[in-house]
Amino acid sequence: MVAVAKAAEIQPGQMRIVEAGGQRIALCNVGGTFYAIQDVCTHDDGPLGEGTLRGDVVECPRHGARFDVRTGAAVRMPAIVPVKAYPVRVDGADVVVEVEG
């Protein structure tokens, strides 16, 4: 587990790009619960963390593909392949993400 942010720095409805274990990750606060997905759209490698977070869905800024931040599932075309979702927890004041390696 890698500490990537302070929980108080990312308000509900906000998203931030962080790095953990050499991976770019979009860290999302959905109603006070944190989720982490890879920051790369599976449709064309767009930066998901620069997209729009609406509820528990992020929209890629390039072509509008949408992903469920809780699971990584692609929920709107043009993406059909899910993004990787990472386990997240709050440890004290820190948000920590589990990455391989």
N, C-alpha and C positions, 0 to 999 in steps of 0.2 A: 504494500500500500504506500502511495506517495502523496504527501500533502501538496495540493495544487492551488489552494486559495483559502481565504478566510470566509467563513459562511456569511458574515455580516456584510461583506463587500458585494455580494451578488443577491439582489432583491428578487422576490417572486416575479416571474415574468421576464427575467433578464437571463442573458447568456454571455459567456466569456470563453475565449479560446485560451487554453492552457496547454502545457506540455508535461508529459509524464512518460518515463521510460522511452524517450525518443519518439513518442507518438504525439501528434497534434490532436487535441480533444476539445470538443464543444461541451462545455460544462453548463448545464441548464438548471434553473431553479423554477420548478413547477409547483406553485402553491406551498412553498416552504420545503419541498422534497427535491433533492438534487439527483440529477441523472447525467451520465456522461456517454457521449457517442463519438465515433471517429469524426474528425473535421474534414471529411472528404466525401462528396456526393458520389455514389456509385454509378451515376449516369455519365458524368463528364469531369469528375475530379474537382468540382466546384467547392468553395469554402463554406460549409454549412454554418459555421460559427458567425459568418457575416450575413446570414439569412435572417428570416423573421420567425420568432417563436410565438406561436399562438396556442395557448393551453399547453398540451403535451405533444404538439406537432411543430417541427421546424420545416420551413420552406427554403429550399436552395435559391440563392439570389440569381442564379444563371437562367434556369429553364423552368423553375417552379416545381420541381420534384419535391415531395413531402415525405418526412420520416417521423415515426413515433419515437420520441426521445426515451421512452421507458424501455422499449425493446429493440430499437433500431430498425424495425420493419418498415419497408417502403409502402406508403399508403396512397401515393398518387404518382402516376406516370409523369415524366418519362422514365423514372427509376423503377426497376422491378426487383433489384437485388438489395437486400438489407445492408445497413451499415453496422459496424461492430458496436455493441453496447458494452460498457465497462461497469463492474460493480463499484458503487460509491457509498460512502458513509460519512457522517459528521463525527469527528473525534475532538471533543472539546470545542474550540473555536475554529478548527481546521476542517476543510472538506478534503477527504482523501479518496484516491482512485486506485483500484487494483489493475495493474497492467502486467502482462507476461514478461518474464525475463528480469 
